[in-house]
Amino acid sequence: MAGSNRTVVSEFLLLGLSDVPENQPLLFSLFLSMYLVAVVGNLLIILAIGSTSHLHTPMYFFIANLSWVDICFTSVTIPKMLLNIQTLSQSISYTGCLTQMYFLILFLELDNVLLAVMAYDRFVAICHPLHYTITMSPKFCITLLSLALIITNIYPLIHTLLMDTLSFCASVRIHHIFCELYALLKLSCSSIHDNELVVYILGSFIFVAPFLFISISYMHIFSAILRLRSSQSKLKAFSTCSSHLVVVSLFYGTLFGVYLRPSSSYTSEDSVATVLYAVVAPMLNPFIYSLRNKDMKGALRSLLSWRKIWPW
């Protein structure tokens, strides 16, 4: 990386959402609060499911894993941002930046795949209830999760290797709270054709295909619900997938708004939109899955009850 307008990049500068010093204490408090709510909320979901035997079903198995992914997702970005605000530093090492980007894409993709797997679980439960126990066996669920973990590592690995071949200009200022893919591509002095090709072809398939799968699954689910005779049966069937629908809408609504367009059109304002899927969505998911779910509320109440913690 030599040349008059190029330099060897050893670090990047994460500018965050605001460079006004007076705003930093507010941003620190806001993101610390959201991070703690996200981690504690998702951890409670995992503990509630693990400690309640009648929640040891495929649906709750995948909800627990989604909560684990959401904890990892927020932990990749927010602690570093909080550290930078606290130490009045904006720097992140080159290796640290690429590592952060890798895990961001990994956990984002895992979220995506898990939502598709959960849609399939609801499809089998509502459209083929007699075959549900056999189809969604523990062995099959673990196999699905294992395949998801293996497959989702490929896409971020390709992006990280391609990013490492790029040359960067003297400007290393990233208008973001973390090392986001599009924000990094905008800093490159060399051709990003191969990177964008991976985004358009492989990325579109990886992210759009699960969304289409979810959409088709819910077309069959709604069709099956409408064929039920009693209103009570319809309401009960719909209630089992309503939380998942809300999470899907929140996740894909923000994701597609940012990434279904060329990286050249990416602006610093888009960093606010990425906060929605990277921070806000993981924070809200525990509330979405618990507030409208009697079994989950009962498990959380039992987990948090003083009688269980202090038997006397």
Summary of the structure (lengths in Angstrom):
residues: 312
radius of gyration: 21.5
end to end distance: 68.2
largest distance: 74.4
contacts: 949
relative contact order: 0.15
helix: 76%
strand: 4%
